[in-house]
């Protein structure tokens, strides 16, 4: 007769966990692989999130530090900036609204690591309502007087001065878009606020007149900051603004930046999730092996009184413990990886979007929580299927291995149907271009999961064929190996699926990168036909921030050995149709000499739309803009925001462009100057005359300029 105390011992969870611990001690490598699988997946997710977050945080801090307590700002639609007379008009007409002018640009200083530095010109007398850190500037004697009255004087932060070993009175040699300038340090900014210290670490401050002179922006401002409390003041300010400038909220720039990099961050996150998918297969495989190997023990335990819930809890509990350990290791490894790849991600952001200098990797609590939650949740999901199978198997059938394999055989038709359904859904999502990247990645994962579900049926067919061929060529031994794989299909198919997913990811990414690289190389060969390209040095690869001296540009056009020259300018413009900022290029000729690839050309223009472009008849737009907005039928017109108001231009052609994922619009130089009043030159493409050496011409240009 069984006593109540015996029953309580039989149904206690403590013996179950003791058995689980013995199992771990007997097969440690099996569980180490499980932990490593989840750790690698979590590490990829955390590292990319950490690097992305650090870059965004650095930009956000620097933007917030500059914005200060401003609620609105006045900016120019034209790239030449806001005329400083607008500030004078505001101060005379509505003096009760705090206003502060600002000039900014990017420079490099050899004494400060030759890194991109943000030079900000301010009016100290107008700064106090907006930013308070200038109250903490240390100087020698008449430092502030020198800052206001002497040209070429700057202030930098204490952290920057300490890092590079510079002090008050030292001279900095600045590179401003290829022009050499000097500036003397007359103040050190020593703020006690940690966030401000990090935000201002790559800043140089100058009086607004000094900044205008150093950056070549005499008479113009980048923006005017405002603190507007009353709605009627907004109406008054708007009425005072001349054509070519606009009033916007202080958050507008930050929101635009987040829109620019959203797709880039999503791409990286999706790639990290692929690694986690492979880890889930490893977990599923490990837990399945463990359940199958312990089926007899589970049957005995069920006969002794262990409930289905206890068995399910045991298996999921093991997976939870391993997932927590793996996730913790993954977070640690992800932090190390994140610190190593933040430079690569920052460089990509600098090249394609905006200038950011990450001085410190920011580890947010949300990053750790995301890694832990995703790691544990994915492990529990992967372990739930074998746990349910073990829980629902009657004790009398646990000693019969054939029952499990027969159940797998019965599932094969359903797996084929599941594969077919997921593949159809995935293909539809991939072809749904207007749905964006999220739907595309969902479709990709659906196809990937469907392919994994097809592995058991496909393995059955392939191994059946191998068994016949093996028997005919090697006899009975040639039949044993394929048949053994089929007899253990519940285990072997999972291992094959995990290997299939990992190999397919490697092959798929390699093909994608190789194809994209080949396409870009071909595009460059077709587009860049000039022999020599001339542009000022810049802090980004995607946009030339400086301009070529007009005298030098004219001299280059008539330089000995030069047959002809094509001039370019670039700016940022808002496409009214989509309310998005894109890259605007103006040119006085086609540097590709008619070899540029097009997705669409107006039928009446033939194969080359540049004659119509040179005549000022419209614009050429990149395919990337319409692809980003999910537009499949190319519109006949495009509306751009100009200093003279919104203007609609006919679309002459849509071209393939891989220099900007935001989109590019090309206009003729004369048409651009008519609406934007900007005749500056950012770069030149020079074509060499026949029988002239390119190398000799390049050397001659360098010697002269």
Residue pairs with C-beta under 8 A, 6 or more apart in sequence:
7 305
9 15
10 304
10 305
10 306
11 305
11 306
11 307
11 310
13 310
13 313
13 314
16 301
16 306
16 310
16 314
17 314
17 317
19 297
19 301
20 314
20 317
20 318
23 290
23 294
24 31
27 290
30 286
30 289
30 290
31 286
31 322
33 282
33 286
34 282
34 283
34 286
34 287
34 322
34 326
35 322
35 325
35 326
35 329
36 282
36 326
37 278
37 279
37 280
37 281
37 282
37 283
37 286
37 326
38 276
38 279
38 280
38 282
38 283
38 322
38 323
38 326
38 327
38 330
38 375
38 378
38 379
39 279
39 326
39 327
39 329
39 330
39 333
39 375
40 275
40 278
40 279
40 330
40 333
41 272
41 275
41 276
41 277
41 278
41 279
41 280
41 330
41 375
41 378
42 276
42 279
42 326
42 327
42 329
42 330
42 331
42 333
42 334
42 371
42 372
42 374
42 375
43 329
43 330
43 331
43 333
43 334
43 337
44 271
44 272
44 275
44 276
44 334
44 337
45 269
45 272
45 273
45 275
45 276
45 330
45 334
45 370
45 371
45 374
46 330
46 331
46 333
46 334
46 335
46 337
46 338
46 367
46 368
46 370
46 371
47 272
47 333
47 334
47 335
47 336
47 337
47 338
47 341
48 268
48 269
48 271
48 272
48 338
48 341
48 345
49 269
49 272
49 334
49 338
49 367
49 370
49 371
50 334
50 335
50 338
50 339
50 342
50 361
50 362
50 363
50 367
51 338
51 341
51 342
51 344
51 345
51 346
51 361
52 265
52 268
52 269
52 345
53 362
53 364
53 367
54 338
54 342
54 358
54 360
54 361
54 362
55 342
55 345
55 346
55 349
55 356
55 358
56 258
56 261
57 362
57 364
58 198
58 356
58 357
58 358
58 359
58 360
58 362
59 257
59 354
59 356
60 254
61 195
61 198
61 199
62 118
62 199
62 200
62 202
62 203
62 356
63 253
63 254
63 257
64 199
65 131
65 133
65 196
65 199
65 200
65 203
66 102
66 104
66 120
66 131
67 73
67 225
67 250
68 130
68 131
68 225
69 129
69 130
69 131
69 227
70 100
70 130
70 225
70 226
70 227
70 250
71 226
71 227
71 228
71 229
71 249
71 250
72 225
72 226
72 227
72 228
72 234
72 237
72 247
72 248
72 249
72 250
73 223
73 224
73 225
73 226
73 247
73 248
73 249
73 250
74 82
74 86
74 90
74 223
74 224
74 226
74 237
74 241
74 245
74 246
74 247
75 82
75 222
75 223
75 245
75 246
75 248
76 82
76 220
76 244
76 245
76 246
76 643
77 244
77 245
77 246
77 574
77 641
77 642
77 643
77 676
78 244
78 643
78 676
78 677
78 678
79 571
79 572
79 676
79 678
80 220
80 677
80 678
80 680
81 103
81 217
81 220
81 221
81 222
82 220
82 221
82 222
82 223
82 224
82 245
83 219
83 220
83 221
83 242
84 101
84 219
84 220
84 221
86 221
86 224
86 241
86 242
86 245
87 99
87 101
87 221
87 224
89 240
90 97
90 99
90 224
90 237
90 240
91 99
93 236
93 240
94 233
94 236
94 237
94 240
96 233
97 226
97 227
97 228
97 233
97 237
98 126
98 129
98 130
98 226
98 227
99 126
99 224
99 225
99 226
100 122
100 123
100 126
100 127
100 129
100 130
100 224
100 225
101 122
101 123
101 126
101 208
101 221
101 223
101 224
101 225
102 120
102 121
102 122
102 208
102 221
102 222
102 223
102 224
102 225
103 120
103 121
103 208
103 211
103 212
103 215
103 217
103 220
103 221
103 222
104 118
104 119
104 120
104 121
104 211
104 215
104 222
105 118
105 119
105 176
105 211
105 214
105 215
105 217
105 222
105 545
106 116
106 117
106 118
106 119
106 355
106 539
106 545
107 116
107 117
107 119
107 174
107 175
107 176
107 181
107 204
107 214
107 215
108 114
108 115
108 116
108 117
108 174
108 175
108 539
109 117
109 172
109 173
109 174
109 175
109 204
110 173
110 175
111 164
111 166
111 170
111 172
111 173
112 156
112 160
112 164
112 166
112 172
113 163
113 164
114 175
115 202
115 357
116 202
116 350
116 355
116 357
116 539
117 202
117 203
117 204
117 357
118 202
118 203
118 204
118 355
119 154
119 174
119 176
119 203
119 204
119 205
119 206
119 211
119 214
119 215
120 203
120 204
120 205
120 206
120 211
121 205
121 206
121 207
121 208
121 209
121 210
121 211
121 212
121 215
122 131
122 134
122 205
122 206
122 207
122 208
122 211
123 207
123 208
124 134
124 144
124 147
124 148
124 207
127 134
128 134
128 135
129 227
130 225
130 227
133 189
133 191
133 193
133 196
133 200
134 155
134 189
134 205
136 189
136 190
136 191
136 192
137 143
137 144
137 155
137 187
137 188
137 189
137 190
138 168
138 187
138 188
138 190
139 146
139 147
139 168
139 186
139 187
139 188
140 168
140 169
140 186
143 168
143 186
143 187
144 186
144 187
146 153
146 186
147 153
147 155
147 186
147 187
147 206
147 207
148 207
150 184
150 186
151 209
151 210
151 213
152 181
152 182
152 183
152 184
152 210
152 213
152 214
153 183
153 184
153 185
153 186
153 206
153 207
153 210
154 172
154 183
154 184
154 185
154 186
154 187
154 204
154 205
154 206
154 210
155 185
155 186
155 187
155 188
155 189
155 204
155 205
155 206
156 166
156 185
156 187
156 188
156 189
156 203
156 204
156 205
157 188
157 189
157 190
157 191
157 197
157 200
157 201
157 203
158 188
158 189
158 190
158 191
158 197
159 197
159 201
160 166
160 201
160 202
161 167
161 185
161 188
166 172
166 185
167 185
167 188
168 185
168 186
168 187
168 188
169 184
169 185
169 186
170 184
170 185
171 182
171 183
171 184
171 185
172 182
172 183
172 184
172 185
172 204
173 180
173 181
173 182
174 180
174 181
174 182
174 183
174 214
175 181
175 537
176 214
176 215
176 216
176 546
177 216
177 536
177 537
177 538
177 545
177 546
177 547
178 536
178 537
178 546
179 216
179 536
179 546
181 214
183 204
183 206
183 210
183 214
187 205
189 200
189 205
191 197
191 200
198 359
198 360
201 357
201 359
202 357
202 359
206 214
208 221
211 217
212 218
212 219
212 220
216 547
225 250
226 237
226 247
228 234
228 237
234 247
237 247
238 247
241 247
243 643
243 644
243 645
244 643
244 644
244 677
245 643
256 581
257 353
257 354
259 580
260 353
260 354
260 581
260 662
261 349
261 353
263 437
263 628
263 661
264 348
264 349
264 352
264 353
264 661
266 437
266 438
266 441
267 437
268 345
270 437
270 441
270 444
271 509
273 445
274 448
274 505
275 505
276 374
276 375
276 378
277 445
277 448
277 501
278 498
278 501
278 502
278 505
279 326
279 378
280 378
280 379
280 381
280 382
281 382
281 452
281 494
281 497
281 498
281 501
281 502
282 498
283 319
283 322
283 323
283 378
283 379
283 382
283 383
284 382
284 383
284 385
284 386
284 494
284 498
285 491
285 494
285 495
285 498
287 315
287 318
287 319
287 382
287 383
287 386
287 387
288 385
288 386
288 490
288 491
288 494
289 491
290 315
290 318
290 386
291 298
291 315
291 386
291 387
291 389
291 390
292 401
292 404
292 490
292 491
295 390
295 393
295 398
295 399
295 401
295 404
296 398
296 399
298 311
298 390
298 393
298 398
299 393
299 395
299 396
299 397
299 398
299 399
300 395
301 311
302 308
302 311
302 395
302 398
303 395
308 391
308 392
309 391
311 387
311 390
311 391
312 387
312 388
312 390
312 391
315 383
315 386
315 387
315 390
315 391
316 380
316 383
316 384
316 387
318 383
319 379
319 380
319 382
319 383
319 387
320 376
320 379
320 380
322 379
323 375
323 376
323 378
323 379
323 380
324 372
324 376
326 375
326 379
327 371
327 372
327 375
327 376
327 379
328 372
330 371
330 375
331 368
331 371
331 372
334 371
335 361
335 363
338 361
339 361
342 358
342 361
343 358
346 356
346 357
346 358
349 356
350 356
350 539
350 540
350 541
351 540
351 541
351 542
352 541
352 542
352 660
352 661
353 542
354 540
355 539
355 540
389 404
393 403
393 404
397 403
404 490
405 487
405 488
405 489
405 490
408 456
408 489
408 490
408 493
409 489
411 456
412 456
412 457
412 460
413 457
415 453
415 454
415 456
415 457
416 454
416 457
418 450
418 453
419 450
419 451
419 453
419 454
419 457
420 450
421 450
422 446
422 447
422 449
422 450
422 453
423 446
423 447
423 450
423 451
425 443
425 446
426 442
426 443
426 444
426 445
426 446
426 447
426 448
426 450
427 443
427 447
428 443
429 435
429 439
429 440
429 442
429 443
429 446
430 440
430 443
430 444
430 447
432 439
432 443
433 627
433 630
433 632
434 630
434 632
435 630
436 630
448 501
448 504
451 500
451 501
451 504
452 497
452 500
452 501
455 493
455 494
455 496
455 497
455 500
456 489
456 493
459 485
459 486
459 489
459 492
459 493
459 496
460 486
460 489
463 482
463 483
463 485
463 486
464 482
464 486
466 481
466 482
467 478
467 479
467 482
467 483
467 486
469 478
470 477
470 478
470 479
470 481
470 482
471 478
471 479
472 478
485 492
519 658
520 658
523 597
523 656
523 657
523 658
526 592
526 595
526 596
526 597
527 591
527 592
527 595
527 596
528 591
528 592
528 685
529 591
529 592
529 593
529 595
529 685
529 687
530 566
530 591
530 685
530 686
530 687
531 686
531 687
531 688
531 694
531 697
532 685
532 686
532 688
532 694
532 697
532 698
532 701
533 683
533 684
533 685
533 686
534 548
534 556
534 683
534 684
534 686
534 701
535 544
535 546
535 548
535 682
535 683
535 684
536 544
536 545
536 546
536 547
536 548
536 682
537 546
538 544
538 545
538 546
539 545
542 583
542 659
542 660
543 570
543 583
544 570
544 682
544 683
546 682
547 569
547 680
547 681
547 682
548 680
548 681
548 682
548 683
548 684
550 680
550 681
552 705
553 567
553 681
553 684
555 704
555 705
556 562
556 565
556 684
556 686
556 701
557 564
557 565
557 684
559 686
559 697
559 700
559 701
559 704
560 697
560 700
561 688
561 689
561 692
561 696
561 697
561 700
562 686
562 687
562 688
562 689
562 697
563 687
563 688
563 689
563 690
564 589
564 686
564 687
565 684
565 685
565 686
565 687
566 587
566 588
566 589
566 590
566 591
566 684
566 685
566 687
567 587
567 588
567 589
567 669
567 681
567 683
567 684
568 585
568 586
568 587
568 591
568 681
568 682
568 683
568 684
568 685
569 585
569 586
569 587
569 669
569 672
569 678
569 680
569 681
569 682
570 583
570 584
570 585
570 586
570 682
571 583
571 584
571 586
571 676
571 678
572 581
572 582
572 583
572 584
573 581
573 582
573 583
573 584
573 640
573 641
573 642
573 665
574 580
574 581
574 582
574 640
574 641
575 581
575 582
575 625
575 638
575 639
575 640
575 641
575 663
575 665
576 639
576 640
576 641
576 646
577 635
577 638
577 639
578 625
578 629
580 625
580 628
580 629
580 662
580 663
581 662
582 625
582 660
582 662
582 663
582 664
582 665
583 659
583 660
583 662
583 663
583 664
583 665
584 640
584 664
584 665
584 667
584 672
585 664
585 665
585 666
585 667
586 666
586 667
586 668
586 669
586 671
586 672
586 673
587 666
587 667
587 668
587 669
588 614
588 668
588 669
588 670
589 610
589 614
590 596
590 608
590 610
590 613
591 685
594 607
594 608
594 610
596 655
596 656
597 655
597 656
598 609
598 653
598 654
598 655
598 656
599 623
599 634
599 654
599 655
599 656
600 634
600 653
600 654
601 607
601 608
601 609
601 652
601 653
601 654
602 609
602 612
602 651
602 652
602 653
605 611
605 612
605 652
605 653
609 620
609 652
609 653
612 618
612 652
613 619
613 620
613 652
613 666
613 667
613 668
614 668
615 668
616 668
616 670
616 671
616 674
617 650
617 652
618 649
618 650
618 651
618 652
619 638
619 640
619 649
619 650
619 651
619 652
619 665
619 666
619 667
620 651
620 652
620 653
620 654
620 655
620 665
620 666
621 634
621 638
621 651
621 653
621 654
621 655
621 663
621 664
621 665
621 666
622 654
622 655
622 656
622 657
622 660
622 663
622 664
622 665
623 654
623 655
623 656
623 657
624 657
624 658
624 660
624 661
624 662
624 663
624 664
625 662
625 663
625 664
625 665
626 632
626 634
626 654
626 663
628 661
628 662
628 663
634 651
634 654
635 651
636 650
636 651
637 648
637 649
637 650
637 651
638 648
638 649
638 651
638 665
639 646
639 647
639 648
639 649
640 646
640 647
640 648
640 649
640 665
642 675
642 676
643 675
643 676
643 677
644 675
647 675
649 667
655 666
657 664
669 679
672 678
673 679
686 697
688 694
688 697
